[in-house]
Every structure is written in structure tokens, then in C-alpha cells.
Amino acid sequence: MVDKRKLVTEIRSKLNQELSVVLKSAKAAHEAATHEESRAEDSHDTRGLEASYLAGAQAARVAELRQLILVYKFLPIFELDPMDQIGLGALIELEVFGKRSYYFLVHQGGGMCVQIDGKAVQLITPQSPLGAAIAGRRAGDCVEVEGREVVREYKIISIS
């Protein structure tokens, strides 16, 4: 099984790396939006407006990343008994179509995938279809999740 402390450390590291990239992009977008060459030459010239929208979106992403970094800095890490119900903070091993995968059920930050000890761990939230399907279930249970064109049956192998 995957070490949760190492997992959370890797999540924070990945978030900090993304924050660094977004900060550089946000700075460049802000400079482009405020540069004198971005002034509209006529009513159809929207370079400055587009640059300001981009700068605003990147500033929002910076705030979101900083919030996520704080969440994972203070995330309580606890081990679950293998027969406990799945809830927030659970690390779950699932099997679908004969392939095993790892998922970490978290309050925020779903969609991120982290490599730890040679294993990919996908972060999911209770609002996601898979997160909603497995919440409250136990190891050994099977759940069905309807996708766009297929229904997948997941078997819960283990939780920790």
C-alpha cells in the first residue's frame, strides 16, 4: 500500500511546482495587460482586454493553488482499519476490468494524479461520480459508475 504521509508530501510538492509556473505566467500576463503596446488602437483592438482577462484568471488560479497548499499542509493523516467505511482521507485500491488503481478521497483538489513509489494515485472528491459511489462502502464491495458510454464496475480491494 502507499504511504499516506509520502503521498501528501508529494501532493504539496506538485502544487508548489504548479504555483511557481502559474505565478510566472500571471506576472507575464499582467505585464502584457498593462504594457503601452496593449492599448487599443481602435474599437476592434482587444489585445489589452484579452490580456487582462488572462491575468485575472491566472490570479484566481494562484489564489486557488495557495488555498490547496494550505489544505494539504494541515490535512489530518490517519490510517483506517481495512473494514472501516470509505470517507474523506481514505486511500482506496480499486479493481476495474482486471486492473488495480489507487484513489485518495479528498475534500479539495480532485483530478490531480500523483506518482508515489511507482504507483499512480488519483485524487477524487465525494462530488465526483466515483467518489460518490464509493463513499460509505467497505473493502469487498462492488460499485457501478456510469460513464459517457459505458458502465464500469469497480471492486473495492482495500482501504487505508
N, C-alpha and C positions, 0 to 999 in steps of 0.2 A: 504494500500500500504506500501511498505518497505521504511524506511528512508534511503536515499542515503548516507548521512554522516556516519551513523552507518555501512552501507554496506561497504563503502570504508575503514573505520577503521578496520573492520573485515577482509577485503582482505589483508590489510597491516599486520595485526597480523598473519594471516595464512602464508603469505610469509616470515615473520621474523622467524616463527617457523620452516618452511621448510629450511630456510637458516641455522639456527642453526644446524639442523640434517645433512645437506649436508656438512657444514664446518667440523664437527666431522668426517664424513666419508672420506672427502677429506684428512684430516690430517692423518687418519689411512692408507689410500691408498698410500699417499706419503711416509710414514714411511715404509710401506711394499715394495714399489718400490726401496727404497734406502738402505734397510737393507742388510747386508752382506749375509744373507741366501738366498736372492733373486738372487744372482749371478748365472749365468748359469753354470751348471756343465758339460754340453756338448751341441752340436749344436741343440739338440731336446728339451732342457730345456727352456721353455718360461715364467717361473713364473715372473721374473723381468719385462719382456716386457709387459706381461698382466697387471701387477700391475701398470706400468707406463701409459698404455692406460687408465685404470680405473681412475687413479689420474688426467690425463689430461681431461677426460670427466667430472669429478666432479668439477674440477677447472672452466671449461666452464659453468657448471650449477650454480656455485657460482656467476660468473660474470652476468649471465642471471637474477638470482634472485635479485642481487643488483640493476640491471637496472630496473627491475619491481617495486621494492620497491620505487625507485626514481620516477618512473612514477606515482604511486599511491599516493606518498607524495604530489605531485604538481598537481594532477588531478583536473581540474576545475569541481565543482559540481554545477549543475544548474537544475532547475525544468523546465520541458517542459509543455506547455499547452496541455491538452488532445487531441486537434485536430492538433497539430504540426506533422510534418513528423518525422519518426524514423531516428535518426542519432546517431553518437557517443555520449555516455553519457546517452543514453535513457535507462530507466528501463521499461521493457515491460512485460505485463501479457498476456500470450497466452493460448489458449484452443485447445487441440488436443484429439480426442477420448473421449470427455466429461471431461477431466481432465485439470485443470488450473496449469500453471507453470510460473515461473518468470525468466527473462533473462536480463542481463546487457550487452549492446553493448559497447565494449571497443576496443581500438586500439591494445593493447597487453595483453597477459595473458589469452587468451581464453582456455576453457577446465576446469578451476577451478570451483568448486562448493562451495558455502559458505552458511552456515545456519545463518539466521538472523530473530529474532522474530518468531522462529518456522517455518520459510519458507525457502525452498532451493532456492537459486538464482544461476543460471548457467551463467558463463561469456562466451560470444561469441564474435567473431570478424567479421568484414564485409567480411572477406575472407572465413568464414565457409559457408556451404550451407544455413543454417537457417539465418545467419546474412545477407548474400547477398539477400535472398528472402524478408526479412522484411525491409531492408534499403529503406527509402523513402516512406514507406507505412504509413497509418494512422489507428487509432483505428476504428474498424468495418470492416476493410479489411480482406480478406482471402487470404492465400498464400499456394501454394503446394510446398513441398520439397520432392524430390525423394531420397529415401534411397536405401540400398542394394537390398531389396526385396519388398519394399512397398513405396507407395506414401502417404505421410502424409499431411493432410490439416489442417493448423493452422489458427485459428481465432484470430485476434488481439483484445483483450478485452480492454486494457488500456495502456497508456504510461505516464511516468512522468519524 
